[in-house]
Amino acid sequence: MTAALFRRDALFLIAGPCVLEDDALNLRVGEHLARLAEHVPGGIIFKASFDKANRSNAGAFRGPGLDEGLAALDRVRRATGLPILTDVHLPAQCAAAGQVADVLQIPAFLSRQTDLLVAAGATGKAVNVKKGQWMHPEAMRGALDKVRDGHREAGHAGPAEVAVTERGTFFGYGDLVVDFRAAPRMRAACDAPVIFDATHSVQQPGRGEGGTSGGAREFIPTLTMAACAVGVDGLFLETHPDPAHAPSDGPNMMPLDQLDALIRRAVDVWECARG
C-alpha cells in the first residue's frame, strides 16, 4: 500500500506555479521545492495547471494544454522526485491526467460537478476538492462522497484518498474572506484532511487591471499562520520567482525567495498548535 499524500499527523505543503510555463521555470520552482521538502514534515506536492479554463478574459493565457502539459509535469516529477498535482476541468481529462499526476484537483468553481468528481475518483488517484466560494463547510461532504463513489464503483481496493481545501468565501464584490471555523467543521463533516489555500484566499476576482483578478499577497503570511494555529492538515501556496510577470494569478502568488522562511515559521506554529 502506498503512503498517504494527505497526512493528518504531519503538516504537508502543495506548492508550485499557478500554470505551467517553460521547462526552465517549471524545473526552477520544482527543484527549489524539492530542497525545501526536507524541512516540511509531511512532504511537498508540486502543483501546476496544464489549463486555466476559468479566466476573467477570453484572451488570457491558459497554459500549454493537456498533452503538452502532462509531458511537462512528468519532466518535473522525474527531475525532482516530487509527487505531482494538477487541475482537471472535464471528466474526459481525468484518465489521462491520472496517468501522470499523483493528485487530481477539482477547482472551486467545479466542486459540485458530479460527472467530474466521479471521474476523478474512478482514476484511483488522490483527489483534492476545493470548496466553492459560495458553499458552507458541511456542503462539501456531498462533493467528497461523489469522489468516493467513483473510486468504489471503479473497483479500487481500499478507501479513496481525498482532501478538501478552504480558499475563502465571496464577500460583497471582488473580495474574499476566510472563516477559520470552516477547518474543524469540514474535517468533522467530510472525514477528510483539510487544506488551507493561502494564496487564492487573498485573490480579488475581477479587481485587477483590465478586468483580470487582483490580489493582496501581503496577507498571505498572516492567513498562513492563522491556518496553522487552528490546526489545518496541509497548506496550499502558489509561488513564482517573479509574480509581477507571471502569466496567471501573479498578484496573489508568493515570491519564491520568500517561501522558505514562511514555511519554516508555519511548521513551528503548526507543531505548537498540535502540541
N, C-alpha and C positions, 0 to 999 in steps of 0.2 A: 504494500500500500504506500502510495507517495505521501510525502509530508504535506501538511496543510499549508497553503499560501496565506490564508486569512487566519492568523493566530489570535487567540484570546489571552495568552499568557505572556506575550512579549510584543511591544509596540512594533508595527511594521509600517513601511512607507511605500506609497505608489507615487512615482515621480517621473517627469520627463517633459519634453516639449508638447505644446498643445497639438501640433500637427507635424507630421514627418516633413523634413526638408531634404537637403542633400546628405550623402553619407558622411561628409566631414562634420556637419553639425550634429547629426544623429549619434555618431560614434563619440564625438567630443562629450556630449551630455551623458551617454551611456557609460563611457569609461570613468567619468567623474563619479557617477552614482555607484559604480562597482567598487571604487575605492572607499566611498562613504559607507557602503553596506556593512563593513566590519564594525561600525560604530552604532548600528541600528539593530537592537536585539532580535527583532522579528524579521529582519532582512528587507530588501528593497525589490520592488517590481518596477521594471521600466515601462512607461506608458507613452504612447503617441498614437494619433489617429491617422488612418490612411485616407479618410474623407471626413471633412467637416460639413455634413449635409445641412445643418441648421445654421445658416449665416444671415446676418442682418441685410446684406445686399447680394443680389444675384451675381454680381461680378467679383465678389470677394474670393480670395484664394481658398480652395477646398482641400488641396493635398494631391498626392500622386495617384490616388485611386486604388482599387482592391489589389490587382495583381502586382503592380509595381510596389505598392505599399507593403504588402506581405513579404515580398522579397527583401525589402529594406529592413523590415523588422527582424527577419531571420538573420540578416547580417549582424544586426546589433546583438542578437542572442548569442551567435557563435563567437563574436568578438569579446563579449563581456561575461557570459555565463549567467546573466540575469534572467529571471522569468519575464515574460512579455505580456502586456495588456494592451488591447486596442478596442475601440468602439465598434459596434455593429449597428446598422440602421434598418436593415431589411432582413427578413427571415432567410432569404436566399444567400446572404453573405455569411451566415453562421458556420456552415460546414467548412467552407474554405478557410475562414479566419481561425477556426478551431484546429486546423492542421499546423498552424504556426504559433498562435498565441496560447499562452497558458491560462489567461483570463480573458473572457469576453465581457465587455462593459455595455450596459444599456444606458444611453443618455437620459437625462432627467425628463426631457420633453416626450420621451417614448416609454416612460415607465409603466404605462397602462396598456401597451400594445401586446395583446395576448399572443398572437402568432409569433412575434419576435421573441418574447420571453420564453415560450415553449421551445422554439427552435434553438435558442441559446442553451437551454437546459439539456436538450437532446444531444448536444455535442459531447457531453460528459466532462467538459472543462469547467473550471471555477467561473462563477458569474457574479459580477458586481453590478447592482442596480442602483442608480442614483435616484434619490427621492425627487419627485416632481415638485417644482417651486410652489405649487398651489395645493399640495397634499398634506394632510395631517399625518403624524408619525405612524399611527396604528393602521392607516390605509395601505402602508407598504407591505403588510402581511400578505395581501392578495397577490401583489406582484411577485414576491418571492415564492409563494406557493405555485404560481404558474411555472416558474423555472423548475421547481422540484417535480412538478407533474411531468414536464417534458423529459427530465432526467430519468424518472421512473418508467415512463412509457417507452423510452428508447431501450430499456433493458439493462441499464448500467447498474452494476453492483454497488451497494452501499448508498449512503445519503449524498445528495448533491452538496457541493461546497458553494455556499452563497454568502454574500455580504450586502449590506445596504449602506448607502452614503448620503449623509446630510450635506446639502450645498446651499442652504439659505432659502428663505421664503420671500416671495414678492411682497413689497410694501409700497403702496402708492404707485408712482410711475417711475420706472427706470432705476429702482434700487432694491436691494435685498437686505433682509435682517436674519440673524441667526438666533434661534431659541434653543439654548443648550439643554433644555428639558427633553428635547427630541431624542438625545442619545440614549438615556435609560429607557425611555418609552419605546423606541424602536427595538432596542435589544430585547425587551420583555415581550413585545408583540410579535416580533419576527423570529425569535430564537436564532439569531444570527449575529456575527460580529458587526459592529458599527464603525464606519469610517467617516472622518470629517474632511471635507474638501475645503481647505483654507483659501484656495485661490479663486474658485468660481463663486465663493460666498462673498467676495469683495467686488464682483463684477457689477457693472451698472449698465444693464441692457439698453441699447439704443441711445446712450448718452455721450458717445464718443463723437469725434469729428466725422461729418458726412453720414451720420446715421449708424455708424458702427457702435459696438459695445465699448463703453469706457470701463474704468476700474479704479480702485483705491488701494493699490498694493501696500501702502504704508500700514494698513491694518492687518496684513497677513500675520505678522508675528503675534499681535495681540490675540487674534482669534485662535491661532495655533496653540498658544499657551493655555487659553481658556478651555479648549477642547481636551487637551491632555489633563488638565486639572479635574475635569468631570469624568475622565476615565474612558475615552473612546478606545477602540481596539487598534485602529490604524489611522494614518494620515494620508491625504492626497494633496500633492502640491505640484502644479505645473511650473517648470523652470526653464530658463533660456539664458544663454550667455549675454544676449543683447535684447532685452524685452522691447525696447523702444523701436526696434526694427524687425521684430518678429511678424510673420505674415498673419498671425491669428492670436487674439487674446493677449497681446502684449501688455496692456495696462493692468492686467490682473495676474501676471506671472512673476514669480520670484527670480531675481537675478541669481544666476548660478553661483557667482562668487560669494553670495551671502547665505547660501543654503546650508552649508556645513555648520556654521555657528548656530543657526536657528534650530537645526535638528538635534544638535548636542544638548542645547537647552531644553528642547521638547522632551527628549528622553529622560533627562533629570526630573522634570516636572511630572512626567507620567509615572516614573518609578516611585516618587514621593506620594503621589495620589493613590497608587495601587498598594502602597505600604509594603 
